[in-house]
Amino acid sequence: MRRLVMLGTMILAASIMLIACGSTADEAATDATPDAAGSSPAAPLPDETAPEEPTASSSIILPDGWTMTDALSADEVGAITGKKMVVFPEGSSAAQNGKPAGGYLVTDIKDSKVFFGVDVQGGEAGYDSQVSYGEPGSVKEVGGVGDKAAVLTFSDGRAGIIVLKEDAVIRIDWNPKVFKDDPADFGSKLANLLLKKMFG
């Protein structure tokens, strides 16, 4: 009788152990299964902090990341100024971000630098911002240059032309005491030279 009780106890203990193990496995399987709504872990969001690659206006024929010296040589600028020009590197140039800039000057004439700057994605807002730096009453629209253009005088006395062509905004400025041609004519020639190199 004692053996029978012992055998019964062992069978009961083994049954309890099997039931317990089966329950744990079921719970593990349930935990691993998506819920009834079928939800799954959310897909990772794209990295919004990654900088966007600048894209040139659709019609610009120069390669992305172009520099001012890729577009204009000192001799080409000199052909318009009538003076022997040399390249002056501009610290403000950010060609890889779509904002190339460059200067051209006469080595033996003080304050003779002609500055060229472009923002390939400046758009209307960029154009308006540049024009807003003109001295009151100095801003005059000029035709035959880009989609629209204006000549103006900056607060430091430098003359300039601002041009919008597609999304690209061009700023060119110079010292009118060194380059004494009519600002609208002089600026238009310089701007059209650059526009031809940019857009063909």
C-alpha positions as CSV (number, residue, x, y, z in Angstrom):
1,M,0.0,0.0,0.0
2,R,2.8,2.3,0.9
3,R,4.4,1.6,-2.6
4,L,1.1,2.5,-4.3
5,V,0.8,5.8,-2.4
6,M,4.4,6.6,-3.3
7,L,3.9,5.7,-6.9
8,G,0.7,7.9,-7.0
9,T,2.6,10.8,-5.4
10,M,5.4,10.6,-8.1
11,I,2.9,10.5,-10.9
12,L,1.0,13.5,-9.5
13,A,4.3,15.4,-9.1
14,A,5.4,14.6,-12.7
15,S,1.9,15.7,-14.0
16,I,2.2,19.0,-12.1
17,M,5.7,19.6,-13.6
18,L,4.5,18.9,-17.1
19,I,1.5,21.2,-16.8
20,A,3.7,24.0,-15.4
21,C,6.2,23.6,-18.2
22,G,3.5,23.6,-20.8
23,S,1.9,26.8,-19.4
24,T,5.3,28.6,-19.4
25,A,5.8,27.6,-23.1
26,D,2.3,28.8,-24.0
27,E,3.0,32.2,-22.3
28,A,6.3,32.5,-24.1
29,A,4.6,31.8,-27.4
30,T,1.9,34.3,-26.7
31,D,4.4,37.0,-25.8
32,A,6.2,36.4,-29.1
33,T,3.0,36.7,-31.2
34,P,1.8,40.1,-32.3
35,D,-1.5,41.2,-30.7
36,A,-4.9,40.9,-32.4
37,A,-4.5,44.3,-34.0
38,G,-1.4,43.1,-35.9
39,S,0.8,45.9,-34.6
40,S,4.5,45.5,-35.0
41,P,7.4,47.7,-33.9
42,A,7.3,51.1,-35.7
43,A,9.7,51.5,-38.6
44,P,12.6,53.8,-37.7
45,L,12.1,57.4,-38.8
46,P,14.5,58.8,-41.4
47,D,17.4,60.8,-39.9
48,E,16.0,64.3,-40.1
49,T,19.3,65.8,-39.0
50,A,21.2,64.7,-42.1
51,P,22.0,67.8,-44.2
52,E,20.3,68.0,-47.5
53,E,22.5,68.0,-50.6
54,P,22.2,71.4,-52.4
55,T,20.6,71.0,-55.8
56,A,21.3,73.6,-58.4
57,S,18.5,75.2,-60.4
58,S,17.3,72.8,-63.0
59,S,18.8,74.7,-65.9
60,I,22.3,75.4,-64.4
61,I,24.8,73.6,-66.6
62,L,27.7,73.8,-64.2
63,P,28.3,70.7,-61.9
64,D,26.9,70.7,-58.3
65,G,29.5,72.2,-56.0
66,W,30.9,74.5,-58.7
67,T,33.2,77.3,-57.6
68,M,33.3,80.9,-59.0
69,T,36.6,80.1,-60.8
70,D,34.9,77.2,-62.5
71,A,32.5,79.7,-64.0
72,L,34.7,82.8,-64.6
73,S,38.4,83.4,-65.3
74,A,40.2,86.6,-64.3
75,D,40.7,87.3,-68.0
76,E,37.0,87.1,-68.7
77,V,36.2,89.6,-65.9
78,G,39.1,91.8,-67.1
79,A,37.7,91.9,-70.6
80,I,34.7,93.8,-69.1
81,T,36.5,95.9,-66.6
82,G,39.2,96.9,-69.0
83,K,41.8,96.2,-66.4
84,K,44.2,93.2,-65.7
85,M,42.4,91.2,-63.0
86,V,43.6,88.4,-60.7
87,V,41.5,86.0,-58.7
88,F,40.9,86.9,-55.0
89,P,39.7,83.9,-53.0
90,E,36.6,84.6,-50.9
91,G,36.4,83.2,-47.4
92,S,32.6,83.5,-47.5
93,S,32.4,81.0,-50.4
94,A,30.4,77.8,-49.6
95,A,30.4,76.2,-53.0
96,Q,29.5,72.7,-51.6
97,N,26.4,74.2,-50.1
98,G,25.3,75.9,-53.4
99,K,26.7,79.3,-52.4
100,P,29.9,79.9,-54.4
101,A,31.6,83.3,-54.1
102,G,34.7,84.8,-55.6
103,G,36.6,88.1,-56.1
104,Y,38.6,89.5,-58.9
105,L,40.9,92.5,-58.4
106,V,43.6,94.7,-59.9
107,T,46.8,94.1,-57.8
108,D,48.1,97.6,-57.9
109,I,44.8,99.5,-57.3
110,K,43.4,99.7,-53.8
111,D,39.8,98.6,-53.2
112,S,39.5,97.3,-56.8
113,K,37.8,94.0,-56.0
114,V,34.8,93.0,-58.0
115,F,32.8,90.5,-55.8
116,F,30.6,87.7,-57.3
117,G,28.3,85.7,-55.0
118,V,25.6,83.2,-55.9
119,D,22.9,81.3,-53.9
120,V,21.6,78.7,-56.3
121,Q,18.5,78.2,-54.2
122,G,18.0,81.8,-53.0
123,G,14.7,82.3,-54.8
124,E,12.4,85.3,-54.5
125,A,13.1,85.7,-50.8
126,G,16.8,85.7,-51.3
127,Y,16.5,88.3,-54.1
128,D,14.4,90.5,-51.9
129,S,16.7,90.1,-49.0
130,Q,19.7,91.2,-51.1
131,V,17.9,94.2,-52.6
132,S,16.9,95.3,-49.1
133,Y,20.6,96.1,-48.4
134,G,20.4,98.9,-50.9
135,E,20.5,102.5,-49.7
136,P,17.0,104.1,-49.8
137,G,16.3,105.6,-53.2
138,S,19.3,103.9,-54.9
139,V,17.5,100.7,-56.1
140,K,16.7,100.8,-59.8
141,E,15.3,97.9,-61.9
142,V,17.2,97.0,-65.0
143,G,16.0,94.9,-68.0
144,G,17.7,92.3,-70.1
145,V,19.3,90.5,-67.2
146,G,18.0,87.2,-65.8
147,D,14.3,87.0,-64.8
148,K,14.6,90.3,-62.9
149,A,17.5,92.5,-61.7
150,A,18.2,95.7,-59.9
151,V,21.2,98.0,-59.5
152,L,21.8,99.7,-56.2
153,T,24.3,101.3,-53.8
154,F,25.2,99.6,-50.6
155,S,25.7,101.5,-47.3
156,D,29.5,101.2,-47.7
157,G,29.3,103.1,-51.0
158,R,29.9,100.1,-53.2
159,A,27.7,99.7,-56.3
160,G,26.0,96.4,-57.1
161,I,23.6,94.4,-59.1
162,I,21.3,91.8,-57.8
163,V,19.8,89.2,-60.3
164,L,17.2,86.5,-60.0
165,K,17.3,83.7,-62.6
166,E,15.0,80.7,-61.9
167,D,15.9,80.0,-58.2
168,A,19.4,81.4,-58.4
169,V,20.3,84.8,-56.9
170,I,23.4,86.6,-58.0
171,R,25.1,89.5,-56.2
172,I,27.9,91.4,-57.9
173,D,29.4,94.5,-56.3
174,W,32.3,96.9,-57.0
175,N,33.8,100.2,-56.1
176,P,32.3,102.8,-58.4
177,K,35.3,105.1,-57.8
178,V,37.6,102.5,-59.4
179,F,35.1,101.2,-62.1
180,K,33.4,104.4,-63.2
181,D,31.2,103.0,-66.0
182,D,27.4,103.5,-65.7
183,P,26.5,101.0,-62.9
184,A,23.5,99.6,-64.8
185,D,25.6,98.9,-67.9
186,F,28.7,97.7,-66.0
187,G,26.7,95.5,-63.7
188,S,24.5,94.1,-66.5
189,K,27.6,93.1,-68.5
190,L,29.2,91.3,-65.5
191,A,25.9,89.6,-64.6
192,N,25.2,88.4,-68.1
193,L,28.7,87.0,-68.4
194,L,28.1,84.9,-65.3
195,L,24.6,83.9,-66.4
196,K,25.9,82.7,-69.7
197,K,28.4,80.5,-67.9
198,M,25.7,79.2,-65.5
199,F,22.8,78.6,-67.9
200,G,24.5,78.5,-71.3
